Amino acid sequence: MPESTAWVLALDPQLLAAVGEREMVHLVEMPTLLEVPRSPPYCRQVLVWNDTVLPAMDLAAWLRGQPAQRQQTLAGVFAYQARPGADPEYGALLLAGIPMRTRVADNQACALPKQPGNWQTLAISCFRQSDQPIPILDLPHIFAGGLL
């Protein structure tokens, strides 16, 4: 049975999501986040990484409509392509814990969770692990303005 490797991300203490193994390129354990005035609640900060300013998206805030409560904040830096053949672009996601690597098989596919709503806007698919659905994020859509 075909398998892939993914990173499982804690968006907040209850919400999990996943990305492909090669999409996560860096984890910043104590990020210095800069506030951006008049920005949406789910993207109020930016992260300077490798001399580049990246949007720092709080997907838990986008899903729940309020900023996520985290005991510690980590920032994951993710690579994506806006279109096939394009150079990679980068964005950051705020995380509540260190990502965990996992193997995912085709037979783990499942429907997106019903709560919180709007997973269909963020995710391209979903798999079940330990009886929990884990949506797979659509990074090009998220970082290219699809949440506005």
C-alpha positions in Angstrom: 0.0 0.0 0.0 1.4 3.4 -0.9 2.6 5.6 2.0 3.8 9.1 2.4 5.6 10.9 5.3 3.9 14.0 6.9 4.5 16.4 9.7 1.6 16.6 12.2 1.3 20.1 13.5 -0.4 21.3 16.7 -2.1 24.6 15.8 -3.3 24.9 19.3 -3.7 22.4 22.2 -6.7 20.7 20.5 -6.3 21.4 16.7 -4.0 19.2 14.6 -3.2 19.6 10.9 -0.5 18.1 8.6 1.8 19.0 5.8 4.0 17.0 3.5 7.4 16.0 4.7 9.3 18.4 2.4 7.0 21.4 3.0 8.4 22.1 6.5 11.8 23.6 6.2 12.6 25.1 9.6 11.3 25.2 13.1 11.9 28.4 15.2 11.6 27.5 18.9 11.5 31.1 20.3 10.5 33.2 17.4 10.7 37.0 17.5 7.4 38.1 16.0 6.8 41.6 14.9 3.3 43.1 15.2 1.6 44.4 12.0 -0.9 47.1 12.8 -4.4 46.9 11.2 -3.8 43.3 10.0 -6.4 40.5 10.4 -6.5 38.6 13.7 -5.1 35.4 12.1 -2.1 37.2 10.7 -1.2 39.9 13.1 2.6 39.2 13.1 5.5 38.6 10.8 8.7 36.6 11.3 12.1 37.6 9.9 13.7 34.5 8.6 16.8 34.3 6.4 16.6 38.1 5.7 13.0 37.7 4.5 9.8 38.9 6.2 7.3 36.1 6.3 3.6 36.3 7.3 3.1 34.3 10.6 -0.4 32.8 10.2 -2.4 31.7 13.2 -4.7 29.1 11.6 -6.3 28.3 14.9 -7.4 31.9 15.2 -8.7 31.8 11.7 -10.7 28.6 12.4 -12.0 29.7 15.8 -12.4 33.4 15.2 -10.1 34.4 18.1 -6.4 34.2 18.8 -5.2 30.8 20.0 -4.1 30.2 23.6 -0.7 28.6 23.6 1.6 27.8 26.6 4.6 28.2 24.2 4.7 29.6 20.7 6.8 28.0 18.0 6.9 29.1 14.4 7.3 26.6 11.5 8.6 27.9 8.2 7.0 26.2 5.2 7.9 26.1 1.5 5.2 26.0 -1.1 4.8 26.7 -4.9 2.2 29.1 -6.0 2.0 27.2 -9.3 3.7 24.2 -10.8 7.3 24.9 -11.9 7.5 28.2 -9.9 10.3 28.9 -7.5 9.5 28.0 -3.8 8.0 30.7 -1.6 7.8 30.6 2.2 5.4 31.4 5.0 5.3 30.7 8.7 2.6 29.1 10.8 2.3 29.6 14.6 2.4 26.3 16.4 1.6 25.1 19.9 4.1 22.2 20.0 7.0 20.5 18.2 5.8 18.8 15.0 5.7 15.1 14.9 6.7 13.0 11.8 4.4 10.2 10.8 3.7 7.8 8.0 0.3 8.0 6.2 -1.2 5.3 4.1 -4.0 5.6 1.6 -6.4 3.6 3.8 -6.2 6.3 6.4 -8.1 8.8 4.2 -11.2 10.2 5.9 -13.6 13.2 5.7 -12.6 16.6 7.0 -13.8 17.4 10.6 -17.1 19.2 10.9 -15.8 21.4 13.8 -14.5 23.9 13.8 -16.0 24.8 10.5 -14.2 26.0 7.4 -11.6 23.2 7.2 -12.5 22.8 3.5 -11.0 26.3 2.9 -7.7 25.3 4.5 -7.3 21.6 3.6 -6.9 19.5 0.5 -7.5 16.2 2.2 -7.6 14.5 5.6 -6.4 11.3 7.2 -7.3 9.5 10.4 -4.7 8.7 13.0 -5.6 7.2 16.4 -9.2 7.9 15.8 -8.6 11.6 15.1 -9.0 13.3 11.7 -6.0 15.3 10.7 -6.6 17.7 7.8 -3.7 18.2 5.3 -3.1 21.9 4.7 -3.3 23.6 1.3 -0.2 25.9 1.8 -0.3 27.7 -1.5 -4.0 28.7 -0.9 -3.2 29.7 2.7 -0.2 31.8 2.0 -1.2 33.3 -1.4 -4.2 35.2 0.1 -6.9 32.5 0.0 -8.0 33.4 3.6 -8.8 37.0 3.0 
